[in-house]
Amino acid sequence: MNVGFVAHSSKKKLMQDFCIAYKGILSKHQLFATATTGRLIEEVTNLHIHKFLPGHLGGQQQMAAQISNNDMDMVIFLRDPQHPAPHEPDVNDIVKLCDIYNIPIATNLATAELLVLALGNGELEWREM
């Protein structure tokens, strides 16, 4: 399955820790991320991440295009609602598109853990139908 990762600056360390914790599950899937998030995940996990452009330079639009083409099965987007990014409209596009195309998305750690555990248990295989 194709799993996308996006993290606001203040959540990148949390994303790294999350990916370390679930490396075993994530290693069995195709992983995609915006540039900095992907590089940081790779540095701590040695997982292969397909990296888009930096989020504010078009990476979020690239992720959005994958979602629109139904080429993303799950998105983990650790966002910081208390410190919105200057490019917040692009960020909101990802959430909106996941809702439109029925793609599971986690915007906080609790939901991310539920989704990755479901992924590990094969509970998202309905996406392949």
C-alpha positions as CSV (number, residue, x, y, z in Angstrom):
1,M,0.0,0.0,0.0
2,N,1.1,3.6,-0.6
3,V,1.5,5.6,2.6
4,G,2.0,9.4,2.6
5,F,3.7,11.4,5.3
6,V,3.5,15.2,5.9
7,A,4.6,17.0,9.1
8,H,4.6,20.6,10.1
9,S,8.0,21.8,11.3
10,S,7.2,21.5,15.0
11,K,6.0,17.9,14.5
12,K,8.9,16.5,12.5
13,K,10.7,15.0,15.5
14,L,7.4,13.3,16.5
15,M,7.1,11.9,13.0
16,Q,10.6,10.5,13.2
17,D,9.8,8.8,16.5
18,F,6.6,7.5,15.1
19,C,8.3,5.9,12.1
20,I,11.0,4.4,14.3
21,A,8.3,2.8,16.5
22,Y,6.5,1.4,13.5
23,K,9.4,0.7,11.1
24,G,8.5,-3.0,10.9
25,I,5.0,-2.3,9.6
26,L,6.1,0.6,7.4
27,S,8.9,-1.3,5.8
28,K,6.4,-3.5,4.0
29,H,4.8,-0.6,2.1
30,Q,5.6,2.1,-0.4
31,L,6.3,5.3,1.5
32,F,6.0,8.9,0.2
33,A,6.7,12.2,1.9
34,T,7.4,15.9,1.3
35,A,11.2,16.4,1.0
36,T,12.3,17.4,4.5
37,T,9.9,15.0,6.3
38,G,11.0,12.2,4.0
39,R,14.7,12.9,4.5
40,L,14.3,13.0,8.3
41,I,12.4,9.7,8.3
42,E,15.1,8.1,6.2
43,E,17.9,9.3,8.4
44,V,16.5,7.6,11.5
45,T,14.9,4.5,10.0
46,N,16.8,3.6,6.8
47,L,13.4,3.1,5.2
48,H,13.2,4.1,1.5
49,I,11.0,7.1,1.1
50,H,9.9,8.5,-2.2
51,K,10.4,12.3,-1.6
52,F,8.3,15.0,-3.3
53,L,9.4,18.6,-3.4
54,P,9.5,20.5,-0.1
55,G,5.9,21.1,1.0
56,H,5.9,24.9,0.5
57,L,7.6,24.5,-3.0
58,G,5.0,22.1,-4.4
59,G,5.4,18.9,-2.4
60,Q,2.0,19.2,-0.9
61,Q,0.5,19.7,-4.3
62,Q,2.3,16.6,-5.5
63,M,0.9,14.6,-2.6
64,A,-2.5,16.1,-3.4
65,A,-2.2,14.9,-7.0
66,Q,-1.4,11.3,-5.8
67,I,-4.5,11.5,-3.6
68,S,-6.6,12.8,-6.5
69,N,-5.4,9.9,-8.7
70,N,-6.3,7.4,-6.0
71,D,-2.6,6.5,-5.8
72,M,-2.4,7.0,-2.0
73,D,-3.9,4.5,0.4
74,M,-3.3,6.3,3.7
75,V,-1.9,9.6,4.8
76,I,-0.3,10.5,8.1
77,F,-0.2,14.3,8.4
78,L,1.1,15.5,11.8
79,R,0.0,19.1,11.8
80,D,0.3,21.8,14.3
81,P,-3.1,23.6,14.6
82,Q,-1.7,26.1,17.1
83,H,1.0,27.3,14.7
84,P,-0.5,27.1,11.2
85,A,1.9,27.1,8.3
86,P,2.0,30.2,5.9
87,H,0.9,27.8,3.1
88,E,-2.1,26.5,5.2
89,P,-4.5,26.5,2.2
90,D,-2.3,23.8,0.5
91,V,-2.3,21.8,3.7
92,N,-6.0,22.0,3.9
93,D,-6.2,20.7,0.4
94,I,-4.7,17.3,1.5
95,V,-7.3,16.9,4.2
96,K,-10.1,17.9,1.9
97,L,-9.0,15.5,-0.9
98,C,-8.7,12.6,1.5
99,D,-12.3,13.2,2.5
100,I,-13.4,13.4,-1.1
101,Y,-11.6,10.3,-2.2
102,N,-12.3,8.3,1.0
103,I,-8.6,7.9,2.0
104,P,-7.8,7.4,5.6
105,I,-5.9,10.3,7.1
106,A,-4.5,10.8,10.6
107,T,-3.8,14.4,11.7
108,N,-2.6,13.5,15.2
109,L,-0.5,10.8,16.9
110,A,-3.4,8.8,18.4
111,T,-5.1,8.4,15.0
112,A,-1.8,7.7,13.3
113,E,-1.1,4.8,15.6
114,L,-4.6,3.4,15.0
115,L,-4.1,3.6,11.2
116,V,-0.7,2.1,11.2
117,L,-1.8,-0.8,13.4
118,A,-4.8,-1.4,11.1
119,L,-2.3,-1.3,8.2
120,G,-0.2,-3.9,9.9
121,N,-3.2,-6.1,10.6
122,G,-4.3,-6.0,6.9
123,E,-7.5,-4.0,7.8
124,L,-6.9,-1.5,5.0
125,E,-6.9,-4.1,2.2
126,W,-10.3,-2.8,1.1
127,R,-8.4,0.0,-0.6
128,E,-7.0,-2.5,-3.1
129,M,-10.4,-3.5,-4.4
